[in-house]
Amino acid sequence: MARVEERLGRGDAGDVAQMKTRLVLAHLPPSVNAIWRFTKKGKMYRTEAYNTWANGEGWSVKAQVQRQHKFTGPVYVTLAMRRRRSNMDGDNFCKGIFDLLEDVGVIDNDKNIMGCNWFWSLDLPDGVAAEITIVQADALEAA
């Protein structure tokens, strides 16, 4: 757990950088192809698989973000993900993660994600399927 705490940017006092938020997920969401379904009347709804994932990971993310920065306005997101199979398509997981970040209040709206850099990582600690870093877009543009 110390390695995860170190990767989350926590110092000795547990402080977290104000304009950067780092979160971890134990599981990746279902593929974007398995998030939504339609009723016979054409109404769209989220699948049980997505709702189960979002409920479990949502509680974890809420606990992690309590002492970290929450964002309004434009942000950049970096996703490091663990690849379980060689045929996995990484961009199919981004939408589910973005929706979760909005649903639990880490970001105000996923339409404010100005850019995303995702990559497969071999360096994630055991039990971590994804590591998410979020920074305010304004802060990067001013640097």
N, C-alpha and C positions, 0 to 999 in steps of 0.2 A: 504494500500500500504506500510505502514511503516514496517509491519511484513514481507512482501516479500523482501523489501530492507534489513532488518535485516538478513533474511535467505540467501540472496545473498552475504552476507559477506561485505557489504558496511559499512565503518566507517563514522565518522562525516563529513569528507572531501570528501566522495564519493570514496575513494580509494578502490581498490580490490586487494586481495592477488595475487601475480604475478604467482604462479605456480598452482593455482586452479581456475577453471572457474565454475560458477553456473549459470544455465539458467532455465527458466520456460516456459512451453508450456500451452496454454489455452485449447488445444484439443489434444487427442491422434491421431496418424495416423490410417488409415485403417489397418486392420489386414494384415499380410504378404500375406495371401491367397487372398487378394483383391488389391494388389499393381500392379501386372503385368498380362498382357493378351497377347495372340498371335494372329497374323493375320492368314488368311487362308494359307498364304505362309510360316508361321512359324516364322515370325519376332516378337520378343518380344517388348512390349511397356508398359509404365506406364499408369495406368488407370486415367480417369478424376477425380475420387474421390481422388486418391493420389496426383495428380498434384494440385488440388484445396487446399488440406490440406497443401502441401509443400509450395505453394505460400504464403498462409496466415501466416503460422507459420514461414516461412523463413524470412519474413520482420521483424517479432517480434524478432527472434533470432539475426538477423543482428544488430538490434538496441541495444539489450542487450549486445552483445559481443564487441561493439565498444571500451569500456574501460577495457576489460578483456583480459586475456592471450589467444592466439591462439596457437595450438599445432602442432608440427611436430614430427614424430617418435612415439614410443610406448606410449600408454596412458591406464589408467583404467577409466571406466565409472560406475557411480552409478545412477540408475534410480529409483526414488520414483514416483509411479503412482497411480492415483485414479481409483478404480475399480467401473465401472458403473453397471456391472451385475455380478452375482456370477459365471457364466460360462465362463467368459473372461479368455483367456490364455495369460498371460503376455509376454512370450517370442515372441509371434506373433507381438508385437509392437516394439520390439527392432530394427529390421532391418530398418524399416521406419525412426525411429529416428536417427540411425547411418548414413543413407544415407543423411538425412537433414543436420546433423552436417558437413558432408564432402562437400555437395553442397554449403553451405554458408561460408565455409572456417574456421570453428571452429577447425576442425582436418584436417590434410592433406590427409588422406586416412583411410577409415574404416577398412582396413586390419591391421592397426596398433593398433587396440583395442585389447590389450593383455588379458583383462578380463572385465567382466561386472557383477555387482551385481544389480539385479532389485528386487523390492518388492512392494507390495500393501501398500499404506499409507492411514491412516485415518486422518492424521495430516496436510494435505495440505490446504493452505488457499482457500477460495471461489474463483472460477474463474481460479484455477490452476489445470490442469489435470496431469501434470508431472513436477518434478523438477530433473534436470540433473546436476551432479557434475562430472567434468573431472579433473584428475590429471596426470601429467607426470609420466610414469612408472618408469623412472630412479630415480626420486625423492623418490618414495616409496621404491625402492630396496636399495637405499643408506642409508635410515633411520635406 
